[in-house]
């Protein structure tokens, strides 16, 4: 079974924007990192829940974009 984590880091070009990386790993296999093409304000990113704070339709749409690859990977395993 895979484990998928999303980590947000400040974008080097604009520190107020978050750069997201999706990390896939499975026991006894190397970790694979994929940069996600979803960006938003660093202040809106919640690292604990690994999603954007819900408060607008834009945040909800971004969270759906983040869940789509996770669901695809988990449904294949």
Residue pairs with C-beta under 8 A, 6 or more apart in sequence:
1 26
1 77
2 24
2 25
2 26
2 73
2 74
2 77
3 24
3 25
3 26
4 22
4 23
4 24
4 70
4 73
4 74
5 22
5 23
5 25
5 50
6 20
6 21
6 22
6 23
6 36
6 50
6 51
6 66
7 20
7 21
7 23
7 47
7 50
8 18
8 19
8 20
8 21
8 42
8 45
8 47
9 18
9 19
9 21
10 16
10 17
10 18
10 19
10 42
11 17
11 18
11 19
11 39
12 19
15 42
16 41
16 42
16 43
17 39
17 40
17 41
17 42
18 39
18 40
18 41
18 42
18 44
18 45
19 35
19 39
20 35
20 36
20 38
20 39
20 45
20 66
21 33
21 34
21 35
21 36
22 33
22 34
22 35
22 36
22 66
22 69
22 70
23 31
23 32
23 33
23 34
24 31
24 32
24 33
24 34
24 73
25 31
25 32
34 69
36 65
36 66
36 69
38 62
38 65
38 66
40 52
40 58
40 59
40 62
44 52
44 53
44 55
44 59
45 52
45 53
46 52
46 53
50 66
51 63
51 66
52 59
52 62
52 63
53 59
54 60
54 63
